[in-house]
C-alpha cells in the first residue's frame, strides 16, 4: 500500500477484522485509512471494507463510482473467499491487480488451486511459520492434544431447537433427532461435563500462572455453559450476537492486562491478532485442518 500509486481496498469478511485492519494498516502507512462497512461509507486512498457491505450495496451509484477509482483489491482470508460473492465484486471493480492473503490455503489441491488462481493469480510469496519463529516474529508454541473417554458411548438423546422454515422464512421449533451430528455435538462436546471440567481446570491453572487465556468454541450453547463456570474471574463471552465494538474493546482490554480471559465463538476463529495471548484452548473439537491452524495462529 505504501508503494502503490493509486487506490486500493482491503476486503475482510468480519466486522472485528474491519476495525483491526483499519488501525493496523493506518499505523504502518501514517495516513488515514477509509472504512466501508458497519453502516459507514468513508473511502480514502486506502480503504478497508467488508465483503458483505460491498456485495449488498454494489449497485448503488456511489459505490459504482468508487469502484471505478480502485486500482487494487486485496482479499484477506482468501481460503474463505472462493465464492460467487467475491468473484462478482472483483468482476465489477475490474482492478489492475488482485492479491489474496491466507494462512491455510491448500494450494496443492486442484479444487482449491483453480478458483484461487482464477480470483487472485498464482502464488507469488510464501512465509512459513518456521521462518517467522526463526526471525523472532512468532513464538514456536507448544501444542497439547487431550483425549477423553466418551461416557455416552456414541448415543446422544434428541432435543428441541429453533430452525427456519424454508418457505415462510420464519423461526419454528424443530426436533433434532438422536444420533444426528447436531445432537452428537451438543451432548458429546457442548454438554460433556468431563470435557468442560478439564477446560475449566486448564483455564484456572493458566490464570494462576499469569497467562492471558482465550478459549475458542463452535456453538453459542457451549459458550454459555463455559461462561457460567467463571463467576469469580473477569472475562468476556464473545459471539456474533455482540457488537463488533464490544469484541474489539475486549481484545484491547486483554492486551492492556485488564482482562485475563476471553471465551469466544467462531468470530475469533481467524484473523484476530492479539499481542499478549499465551494460552489458547481449542474447545471446538472440529476435524478440519484449516480451522485448527487458524485457531493456533491466534497465539
Buried (B, 14 or more C-beta within 10 A) or exposed (E): BEEEEEBBBBBBBBBBBBBBBBEEBBEEBEEEBBBBBBEEBEBBBBBBBBBBBBBEBBEEEEBEEBBEEBBBBBBBBBBBBBEEBBBEBBEBBEBEEBBBBBBBBEBEEEEBBEBBEEBBEEEEEEEEBEEEEEEEEBEEEEEEEEEEEBEEEEEBEBBEEEEEEEEEEEEEEEEBEEEEEBBBBBBBBBBBEEBBEBBBEBBBEBBEEEBBBBBBBBBBBBBBBBBEBBEEBEBBBBBEEBEBEEBBBBBEBBBEEEBBBBBBBBBBBBBBEBEEBBBBBBBBBBEEEBBBEBBBBBB
